[in-house]
Amino acid sequence: MTGPKNSVIGMDIEASLKRFQTSLPERYKVADGKAKFNAVIFEVDDETNKVKEIIRVNK
C-alpha cells in the first residue's frame, strides 16, 4: 500500500467518511501530505507451501 499517511486508501478522509456514512456518491479527492509505503514479504517453503517468515516493510 502506498499513499498519503493521513488518508483513507489514499483519498481525502472527509470525502471518504461522508460517502461511507450517507451511502451517497461523493467524489473522491486525492489526499495531500507525506506519502507512506507499507508491505509484507512472505518467504514460502517450496516443499510444504507454508510460510517460513514474514517480513514487515514500513517506509
Backbone as XML, in Angstrom:
<?xml version="1.0"?>
<chain id="A" units="angstrom">
  <residue number="1" name="MET">
    <atom name="N" x="0.845" y="-1.167" z="0.000"/>
    <atom name="CA" x="0.000" y="0.000" z="0.000"/>
    <atom name="C" x="0.888" y="1.226" z="0.000"/>
  </residue>
  <residue number="2" name="THR">
    <atom name="N" x="0.598" y="2.155" z="-0.856"/>
    <atom name="CA" x="1.294" y="3.433" z="-0.849"/>
    <atom name="C" x="0.257" y="4.542" z="-0.866"/>
  </residue>
  <residue number="3" name="GLY">
    <atom name="N" x="0.617" y="5.676" z="-0.337"/>
    <atom name="CA" x="-0.286" y="6.821" z="-0.365"/>
    <atom name="C" x="-0.031" y="7.739" z="0.798"/>
  </residue>
  <residue number="4" name="PRO">
    <atom name="N" x="-0.750" y="8.872" z="0.831"/>
    <atom name="CA" x="-0.583" y="9.814" z="1.929"/>
    <atom name="C" x="-0.876" y="9.156" z="3.276"/>
  </residue>
  <residue number="5" name="LYS">
    <atom name="N" x="-0.070" y="9.492" z="4.265"/>
    <atom name="CA" x="-0.187" y="8.884" z="5.600"/>
    <atom name="C" x="-1.555" y="9.150" z="6.232"/>
  </residue>
  <residue number="6" name="ASN">
    <atom name="N" x="-2.039" y="10.372" z="6.148"/>
    <atom name="CA" x="-3.331" y="10.731" z="6.747"/>
    <atom name="C" x="-4.414" y="10.697" z="5.674"/>
  </residue>
  <residue number="7" name="SER">
    <atom name="N" x="-4.844" y="9.480" z="5.324"/>
    <atom name="CA" x="-5.844" y="9.308" z="4.279"/>
    <atom name="C" x="-6.579" y="7.989" z="4.473"/>
  </residue>
  <residue number="8" name="VAL">
    <atom name="N" x="-7.598" y="7.795" z="3.654"/>
    <atom name="CA" x="-8.304" y="6.519" z="3.600"/>
    <atom name="C" x="-8.008" y="5.961" z="2.220"/>
  </residue>
  <residue number="9" name="ILE">
    <atom name="N" x="-7.191" y="4.932" z="2.157"/>
    <atom name="CA" x="-6.667" y="4.339" z="0.921"/>
    <atom name="C" x="-6.246" y="5.405" z="-0.097"/>
  </residue>
  <residue number="10" name="GLY">
    <atom name="N" x="-5.581" y="6.452" z="0.381"/>
    <atom name="CA" x="-5.043" y="7.489" z="-0.489"/>
    <atom name="C" x="-5.994" y="8.630" z="-0.796"/>
  </residue>
  <residue number="11" name="MET">
    <atom name="N" x="-7.210" y="8.554" z="-0.300"/>
    <atom name="CA" x="-8.207" y="9.578" z="-0.586"/>
    <atom name="C" x="-8.470" y="10.455" z="0.643"/>
  </residue>
  <residue number="12" name="ASP">
    <atom name="N" x="-9.006" y="11.639" z="0.396"/>
    <atom name="CA" x="-9.329" y="12.589" z="1.454"/>
    <atom name="C" x="-10.238" y="11.937" z="2.499"/>
  </residue>
  <residue number="13" name="ILE">
    <atom name="N" x="-9.901" y="12.099" z="3.758"/>
    <atom name="CA" x="-10.635" y="11.449" z="4.852"/>
    <atom name="C" x="-12.087" y="11.896" z="4.909"/>
  </residue>
  <residue number="14" name="GLU">
    <atom name="N" x="-12.330" y="13.199" z="4.827"/>
    <atom name="CA" x="-13.704" y="13.720" z="4.942"/>
    <atom name="C" x="-14.607" y="13.194" z="3.831"/>
  </residue>
  <residue number="15" name="ALA">
    <atom name="N" x="-14.136" y="13.202" z="2.606"/>
    <atom name="CA" x="-14.929" y="12.709" z="1.485"/>
    <atom name="C" x="-15.219" y="11.216" z="1.640"/>
  </residue>
  <residue number="16" name="SER">
    <atom name="N" x="-14.221" y="10.463" z="2.081"/>
    <atom name="CA" x="-14.404" y="9.021" z="2.264"/>
    <atom name="C" x="-15.419" y="8.719" z="3.366"/>
  </residue>
  <residue number="17" name="LEU">
    <atom name="N" x="-15.324" y="9.436" z="4.493"/>
    <atom name="CA" x="-16.270" y="9.221" z="5.596"/>
    <atom name="C" x="-17.688" y="9.612" z="5.202"/>
  </residue>
  <residue number="18" name="LYS">
    <atom name="N" x="-17.838" y="10.733" z="4.501"/>
    <atom name="CA" x="-19.171" y="11.175" z="4.076"/>
    <atom name="C" x="-19.808" y="10.133" z="3.161"/>
  </residue>
  <residue number="19" name="ARG">
    <atom name="N" x="-19.023" y="9.598" z="2.243"/>
    <atom name="CA" x="-19.534" y="8.567" z="1.328"/>
    <atom name="C" x="-19.962" y="7.322" z="2.094"/>
  </residue>
  <residue number="20" name="PHE">
    <atom name="N" x="-19.174" y="6.927" z="3.079"/>
    <atom name="CA" x="-19.487" y="5.743" z="3.884"/>
    <atom name="C" x="-20.725" y="5.960" z="4.745"/>
  </residue>
  <residue number="21" name="GLN">
    <atom name="N" x="-20.828" y="7.114" z="5.395"/>
    <atom name="CA" x="-21.917" y="7.377" z="6.333"/>
    <atom name="C" x="-23.257" y="7.611" z="5.644"/>
  </residue>
  <residue number="22" name="THR">
    <atom name="N" x="-23.256" y="8.230" z="4.478"/>
    <atom name="CA" x="-24.517" y="8.575" z="3.813"/>
    <atom name="C" x="-24.910" y="7.601" z="2.711"/>
  </residue>
  <residue number="23" name="SER">
    <atom name="N" x="-23.994" y="6.770" z="2.270"/>
    <atom name="CA" x="-24.203" y="5.851" z="1.135"/>
    <atom name="C" x="-24.545" y="6.606" z="-0.149"/>
  </residue>
  <residue number="24" name="LEU">
    <atom name="N" x="-24.243" y="7.899" z="-0.183"/>
    <atom name="CA" x="-24.471" y="8.705" z="-1.377"/>
    <atom name="C" x="-23.149" y="8.881" z="-2.117"/>
  </residue>
  <residue number="25" name="PRO">
    <atom name="N" x="-23.238" y="9.030" z="-3.433"/>
    <atom name="CA" x="-21.999" y="9.236" z="-4.183"/>
    <atom name="C" x="-21.292" y="10.513" z="-3.730"/>
  </residue>
  <residue number="26" name="GLU">
    <atom name="N" x="-20.029" y="10.407" z="-3.547"/>
    <atom name="CA" x="-19.204" y="11.561" z="-3.163"/>
    <atom name="C" x="-17.925" y="11.451" z="-3.972"/>
  </residue>
  <residue number="27" name="ARG">
    <atom name="N" x="-17.588" y="12.518" z="-4.643"/>
    <atom name="CA" x="-16.376" y="12.492" z="-5.463"/>
    <atom name="C" x="-15.154" y="12.312" z="-4.571"/>
  </residue>
  <residue number="28" name="TYR">
    <atom name="N" x="-14.368" y="11.299" z="-4.885"/>
    <atom name="CA" x="-13.138" y="11.087" z="-4.129"/>
    <atom name="C" x="-12.126" y="12.161" z="-4.498"/>
  </residue>
  <residue number="29" name="LYS">
    <atom name="N" x="-11.446" y="12.662" z="-3.489"/>
    <atom name="CA" x="-10.385" y="13.637" z="-3.684"/>
    <atom name="C" x="-9.095" y="13.008" z="-3.172"/>
  </residue>
  <residue number="30" name="VAL">
    <atom name="N" x="-8.045" y="13.122" z="-3.966"/>
    <atom name="CA" x="-6.752" y="12.580" z="-3.549"/>
    <atom name="C" x="-6.244" y="13.385" z="-2.360"/>
  </residue>
  <residue number="31" name="ALA">
    <atom name="N" x="-5.830" y="12.717" z="-1.320"/>
    <atom name="CA" x="-5.349" y="13.375" z="-0.105"/>
    <atom name="C" x="-3.962" y="13.975" z="-0.338"/>
  </residue>
  <residue number="32" name="ASP">
    <atom name="N" x="-3.679" y="15.027" z="0.404"/>
    <atom name="CA" x="-2.370" y="15.670" z="0.369"/>
    <atom name="C" x="-1.545" y="15.187" z="1.548"/>
  </residue>
  <residue number="33" name="GLY">
    <atom name="N" x="-0.260" y="15.392" z="1.458"/>
    <atom name="CA" x="0.602" y="15.090" z="2.594"/>
    <atom name="C" x="1.713" y="14.128" z="2.253"/>
  </residue>
  <residue number="34" name="LYS">
    <atom name="N" x="2.496" y="13.850" z="3.271"/>
    <atom name="CA" x="3.648" y="12.959" z="3.135"/>
    <atom name="C" x="3.175" y="11.534" z="2.841"/>
  </residue>
  <residue number="35" name="ALA">
    <atom name="N" x="3.800" y="10.909" z="1.851"/>
    <atom name="CA" x="3.405" y="9.562" z="1.452"/>
    <atom name="C" x="4.090" y="8.514" z="2.335"/>
  </residue>
  <residue number="36" name="LYS">
    <atom name="N" x="3.492" y="7.332" z="2.370"/>
    <atom name="CA" x="3.996" y="6.225" z="3.172"/>
    <atom name="C" x="3.907" y="4.947" z="2.337"/>
  </residue>
  <residue number="37" name="PHE">
    <atom name="N" x="4.821" y="4.019" z="2.581"/>
    <atom name="CA" x="4.843" y="2.734" z="1.887"/>
    <atom name="C" x="4.799" y="1.632" z="2.928"/>
  </residue>
  <residue number="38" name="ASN">
    <atom name="N" x="3.836" y="0.727" z="2.817"/>
    <atom name="CA" x="3.723" y="-0.428" z="3.708"/>
    <atom name="C" x="3.608" y="-1.685" z="2.863"/>
  </residue>
  <residue number="39" name="ALA">
    <atom name="N" x="4.245" y="-2.750" z="3.327"/>
    <atom name="CA" x="4.170" y="-4.017" z="2.604"/>
    <atom name="C" x="4.568" y="-5.156" z="3.532"/>
  </residue>
  <residue number="40" name="VAL">
    <atom name="N" x="4.345" y="-6.379" z="3.081"/>
    <atom name="CA" x="4.861" y="-7.558" z="3.761"/>
    <atom name="C" x="5.488" y="-8.462" z="2.715"/>
  </residue>
  <residue number="41" name="ILE">
    <atom name="N" x="6.551" y="-9.135" z="3.122"/>
    <atom name="CA" x="7.232" y="-10.086" z="2.259"/>
    <atom name="C" x="7.116" y="-11.454" z="2.927"/>
  </residue>
  <residue number="42" name="PHE">
    <atom name="N" x="6.614" y="-12.418" z="2.186"/>
    <atom name="CA" x="6.467" y="-13.778" z="2.701"/>
    <atom name="C" x="7.539" y="-14.675" z="2.108"/>
  </residue>
  <residue number="43" name="GLU">
    <atom name="N" x="8.226" y="-15.409" z="2.962"/>
    <atom name="CA" x="9.141" y="-16.447" z="2.489"/>
    <atom name="C" x="8.403" y="-17.767" z="2.643"/>
  </residue>
  <residue number="44" name="VAL">
    <atom name="N" x="8.231" y="-18.477" z="1.513"/>
    <atom name="CA" x="7.428" y="-19.694" z="1.493"/>
    <atom name="C" x="8.322" y="-20.907" z="1.240"/>
  </residue>
  <residue number="45" name="ASP">
    <atom name="N" x="8.084" y="-21.956" z="2.008"/>
    <atom name="CA" x="8.785" y="-23.225" z="1.817"/>
    <atom name="C" x="8.182" y="-23.909" z="0.586"/>
  </residue>
  <residue number="46" name="ASP">
    <atom name="N" x="9.012" y="-24.157" z="-0.425"/>
    <atom name="CA" x="8.519" y="-24.744" z="-1.675"/>
    <atom name="C" x="8.004" y="-26.178" z="-1.514"/>
  </residue>
  <residue number="47" name="GLU">
    <atom name="N" x="8.512" y="-26.883" z="-0.543"/>
    <atom name="CA" x="8.080" y="-28.271" z="-0.354"/>
    <atom name="C" x="6.744" y="-28.378" z="0.370"/>
  </residue>
  <residue number="48" name="THR">
    <atom name="N" x="6.532" y="-27.564" z="1.401"/>
    <atom name="CA" x="5.314" y="-27.653" z="2.198"/>
    <atom name="C" x="4.285" y="-26.579" z="1.843"/>
  </residue>
  <residue number="49" name="ASN">
    <atom name="N" x="4.708" y="-25.580" z="1.061"/>
    <atom name="CA" x="3.854" y="-24.443" z="0.717"/>
    <atom name="C" x="3.382" y="-23.672" z="1.948"/>
  </residue>
  <residue number="50" name="LYS">
    <atom name="N" x="4.171" y="-23.733" z="3.008"/>
    <atom name="CA" x="3.857" y="-22.983" z="4.225"/>
    <atom name="C" x="4.805" y="-21.798" z="4.356"/>
  </residue>
  <residue number="51" name="VAL">
    <atom name="N" x="4.303" y="-20.745" z="4.994"/>
    <atom name="CA" x="5.106" y="-19.542" z="5.194"/>
    <atom name="C" x="6.158" y="-19.818" z="6.257"/>
  </residue>
  <residue number="52" name="LYS">
    <atom name="N" x="7.423" y="-19.530" z="5.925"/>
    <atom name="CA" x="8.517" y="-19.705" z="6.870"/>
    <atom name="C" x="8.818" y="-18.414" z="7.616"/>
  </residue>
  <residue number="53" name="GLU">
    <atom name="N" x="8.647" y="-17.283" z="6.937"/>
    <atom name="CA" x="8.987" y="-15.998" z="7.551"/>
    <atom name="C" x="8.127" y="-14.900" z="6.931"/>
  </residue>
  <residue number="54" name="ILE">
    <atom name="N" x="7.750" y="-13.943" z="7.769"/>
    <atom name="CA" x="7.024" y="-12.757" z="7.315"/>
    <atom name="C" x="7.865" y="-11.539" z="7.699"/>
  </residue>
  <residue number="55" name="ILE">
    <atom name="N" x="8.165" y="-10.717" z="6.703"/>
    <atom name="CA" x="8.958" y="-9.509" z="6.931"/>
    <atom name="C" x="8.062" y="-8.300" z="6.672"/>
  </residue>
  <residue number="56" name="ARG">
    <atom name="N" x="7.954" y="-7.448" z="7.659"/>
    <atom name="CA" x="7.124" y="-6.247" z="7.560"/>
    <atom name="C" x="7.979" y="-5.080" z="7.057"/>
  </residue>
  <residue number="57" name="VAL">
    <atom name="N" x="7.474" y="-4.355" z="6.058"/>
    <atom name="CA" x="8.196" y="-3.216" z="5.488"/>
    <atom name="C" x="7.393" y="-1.941" z="5.732"/>
  </residue>
  <residue number="58" name="ASN">
    <atom name="N" x="7.995" y="-0.983" z="6.408"/>
    <atom name="CA" x="7.372" y="0.316" z="6.665"/>
    <atom name="C" x="8.373" y="1.409" z="6.297"/>
  </residue>
  <residue number="59" name="LYS">
    <atom name="N" x="8.075" y="2.181" z="5.292"/>
    <atom name="CA" x="8.965" y="3.267" z="4.874"/>
    <atom name="C" x="8.196" y="4.559" z="4.786"/>
  </residue>
</chain>
